[in-house]
């Protein structure tokens, strides 16, 4: 491997530590599952910088938290990079043996989101060595972003009443400043029929047929929310992603289920989605046989104002590096939405593209990682609005 800058060496080392989110699966090799090993590695790196680092979480789903303090009156930013990755099935490269190819580093988690953490660590080391820290910074590597955001909730519990002024979540945004994204709600819907032998299906009630009717009714109900687009995010969306039912061809099924993915707008919630689905089933005359078994918010939507502290501070750092600081939006959800739901406004920014995250040849452009280091340096060494106004 050619000579690499400090941030890229950190990234290489982080990629080499497996931190796969099990995603509810039990067929993954235990040695690659969980975030504890990488959280310990990050904690040791932070301690070498003279910071106290804490590990939170359980059952191997570990997050790391540290704080660099500029002063009691300084503005505080929380920088969150999730340290879990999706599984590695079907990868065309060794997921944990990073390689350099054409100005890129390849490996699982390279852009999503170990590059963001590597850039932060290098920037922090430079700033602390120079004694130029002007913003307090909470460094967070959170577990379980790829599924249920257990790590963010552990972090929020650990922080208690100690709250930052704003949050920057690193995700692969092609170095675009993201201040809005849709939320993610998942609903599980079950049709209840009556089983019988398929030689005389009139004796039963086919749950798959009921479910097919429910799918059509739910799809038709999308007109209720798609005609009310958000000015920045556009319309909410709905997709039936999983259908399951039946035991054998010669049995009329008594149960069948679908899983629905609903991308929500800032004025929507799991409760409102459940009400919409239930109303569609009621209108179709299916409410007695088809029910919403579960409806949960996996990622809340994000909507941070263009003139908010998080947006303005990040835009200033980006424009100083010759980049556009114009706020933009994405369709995918992030932990910034979870922090926002807890009252901590924030933005999303990071090197790499979401188009290659989770893919068989995941990579991040090395130049973008170096640019992210400089953006972090500017954020950490520039006085915050509160200090600047004092």
N, C-alpha and C positions, 0 to 999 in steps of 0.2 A: 504494500500500500504506500502511495506517495506521502511526502511530508504533509501533515495537516495542521491547521491552526488549532489553538487550544479548544475552541468551542466545538470544532469538528472531531477532535480526539475524544472530548466528553461524549458527544453524540455517538461515536463509534462504540464507546464502552457501554453506554446505556442500551443501545440496540442489542448488544451481546448478552444482556441479562433478560431472559425470558420473563414476561409479565402478562401472560395471556389471561384475559377474562374468560372464565368458564362458560359464560352465557347460558347457564342452566344445564349444560351438558355434563355427562359423567363418563364420557369415553375419551377424554383428553389425558395425555401423559401427566401425571401429577407433578413431575419436575419442571414443567413449563407453566403451570397454572398459579395464579395469584401474584400479588404485588409486593410481598414482604421483602424479597431479596433486593429489588430495585429501590424500595423505600429505605432499606438499611444502607445501601450504597449512597443514596442521596444524602441521608442524614450524616454519614461520615464526611462527605464532601463539604457539607455546610458547617460542620464542626471544625474542619480544618480552616475555614474562613473566620473562625472565632465566634460563630453563632451557636446558640442553643437550639437543638433540633429535637422535636418530639415525634414519636410514632403513635398513631391512633388507629383503631380498627381491631378486628378479630378474625380468627379463622383464615389467616393468610391474606385477608383483604385489607392491606395496610396502607395508610396515607402518611405523608410526612409534612410537618409544619415547622417553619423557623421564621425569625423576625430580625431584620437589620434596622436599627433605630438611628434616625438622624437627629431627633430631638423631640421633646414633649409637645411642641406646638406645630410640628411639621405635619404636612398632609400624609395620609397613609394609603398606599395602594396595595391591594392583594393581587398577586400574580399566580394564577392557577394553571398548571399543566397536568393533564391526566396522565398517569403512568401505566395504565392498563392498555392492552392492545386487543384487537379481535383475534380469533384463532388463525392458524396458519395453514389450514387445509388447502391443497391445490397450489401452493406457492411454487413458482418456477425457479426461485433462488433459495439459498439457505437463509431462513428468516433471521437467524441469530448470528450470522457471520457476515457483517457488513462489508460491502465492497464499494470502491470508487469507480465510477464509469461515466465518462462524458460529462464531467463537472457535477455529478450527482452522487449522493450516498444512498445505497439501496439496502433495505432490510425492513423487517416488520417493526412498525412504530416509528420509522425514520421521520415521516412528516406528521404522523398522527399519534402522539404529539411530543415525541422525545426531543425533536429539534427545538421546540420552544423552550423546554427546560434547559437544554444545553446552552442555548443563547443567553438565557437569564443567568445561569451560573457563571459564565465567562464575563458578562457585563458586571455582575456583582463583584467578582474577584477584582476586576480592574478598578471599580469605583471605591471599594473598601481599601485597596492598596494605596490609592491616591488621596484618601480622606476627603472625598468630594460628595459623599452621600447627602442629598438635600431633601429627599422624601423617605419616610419610613416605608419599608416594604415587607409585607408578609409573603413568604415563599411557600407555596403549597403544591405538593404533588399528590393528586387525589386518585384513589382507587375507584374502579367500577363506573367510570363515565360511560363506557360503551353499553351499559345495560341499565342499571337502576340508580346510579348516583349515590350509592352508599357512602362513598368517600366524602362527598360534599357535606352530607348530613353529619358525618363524624367530625369533620372540620368545624362546622358551625357549632356543634355541641361543645367542642374543645374551646373555641373562642369565647363562647358565652356572650357577655355584654361588651367584650372588646371587639368593636366593629371598625373596619376600614372605611375610608371615604368613598372608595370605588374599587372596581375589580377589572382586571384584564385577564381574560381566559385565552390561552394560546390554542389555536386550532389552525389547520391548513387553509388559509384564506387568500393565498397568493399575495400576501402582504397588503391586503385591502382592509380598511377599517370597517368593521361590521358592528352596527349599533341596533340591528333588528333581525330577528329570525322567527320562524314559526315554532310552535310547540308540538309535542308529540303525545297523543292520547291513544292507547290501545284498548279495544273493547273485545270481549269474548262473548259470543252470542250462541245460545243453545236452543235447538228445536227438539221438543219432546213429542214422540209419536207413540205408536203401539206396535209391538213386534208380533209377527206371525210367520207362518211358512209361505214362501213366495208362490207356491202352487195355488193359493187362494188369497191374493193380496187384499181383497175386499174385507177380510176379517181384521186387518190391521190399519195402521195410519202411518204412512211413510215419512219419517223425520227428514230424510234428504229432500223430498219434494217440498215439504214445509220450509225447509231451509232455503231451497232455491227461490221460493216465493219471497222469502224474507230478504234475500240478497237483492232481488229486483226492487223491492220496496225501499230498501236502504239506499241503493244507488239512485233511485228516483228522488229521494228526499234531499239529495245533495243540492238541488236547486234552491233549497232554503238558504244555504249559506254561501254558495258560489256566486250568487247575484249581489253579494255585499262585500266587494273586495276591499282590502286594506290599501290605503294610498301608497304604501311602500312595499308591502309583502304580497299584494294581490289577493286572490281568493283562497279560502281554506280548501283543503283537498281531503278526499276519502278514497281508500283502497282496501279491497278485500284481499288479504295476503295468504290466508291459510283456510282450507276447507277439509274437514275430517268427518267421516261418518261411515257407518255400515260395518258388518262383521263378516258377511259372506254373501255371494250372489243369490243364494236361495233363502235368505232371511230378510224380511221387511224390517228395516232398521227402526229402532225405537229412539235413537238419539243421533244428532249430528250437530257439528259446531263450525263456526267461522271465527276467525280473528280479523279484526278491522284495524287498519292504521289510519288515524285521523290527524292531519296536520292543522293545528289550531292557530287562530289569530289572538292578539293580545287581550281581546274582550271575551275570550272563550275559556272554558275549563272542562275538566273531566265530567263535572256535574252537568254542565250544559250540553255536552256531547251525549251523555247518557239520556238526557231528556229528549233530545232530538231523535235518537235511535228508537227510544220507546214510543214516541209519538208516531214515527213511521210505521212501526209494527201495529200500533193501535189503529191507525187509519186504514191499514191493509187487512184488518180483521184477523190478525195473527197473534195478538197479545196473549191469548190464553195458552198458546202452544209454543211460542217462541219468546225467550226471555233474555235479557242482558244479564249474564252471570257475573261479569266483572268489567269495570271500566276504570282505568288508572292513568294518571298523567305521568309519562315517562320523562319528559323534559318540558318545562314551562316555556311559553314564548318569551321572547326578549324584545323590549322596546325602550331604548334609552334615547332621551332627547338629544338633538344635534347640538344644543348649547349646554349640555350637562358637563360636569367636571371631567368625567371619564372620556367623553368624546373630544372635548376641546384639548385636553392635555395630550392625548394620543395623537391627535391631528397635528398639533404643533411640533411634536417630536418627529413625525413622519415628514412633514413639509421641510423641516430642517435637513432631512436626508434626501431631499429632492423627490419625494414620493407624493402621491395625491393623498390628502387627508380628508377627502370627501367621504362622508358616511355612506355605506352601502348595506345590502341585506343579503342573506342566504336562506336557502330552504331547509337546511339541516339544523337539528337542535344541538345545543351545547349546554355545558354546566353553567355558563353565564346566565342562562335562564333560571337555573335553580338558585343561584346567588341572588338574582333579581327578585325572585319570589320571596326571598328572605329579607328583602329590603335593602339589598346592596346593589346599586346600579352599576352596570359595567358594559364593556365592549369586548369584541372578539378580534384577535389579530394573530397571525403567525405565518411562518414560511411554509411553502409547499402548497399543493393543490388537493382539494377534496376529491378530485377526479381520480387520483392514484392512491388515496387512502383505502385500506382494506383490500387492495388488489394483489395479484400474484407477483408483481414486481414493484412493490411500494418503494418510493424514493423521495428525496428532497433535494432541490438544487442547493449546492454548497454556498453559492453567492447570496442566496436569500437568507441562509442561516447567519452569515456574517453581517448582512444588513440588519437583521433582527437584533444582533448584539449591539449595534450602534444605536438603534432605536431605544433599547432598554437603557443604555448608558445615558442618553439624553433625558429619558424619563426620570432616572434616579438622581441625576445631578442638577436637574432644574427645580428651583423652588416651586412648590405647589401654589395654587391660587390663594389658599388660606394664609400661607406664610408670606407670599408676595404682597398681600394686602395689609399686612401688619406693620 
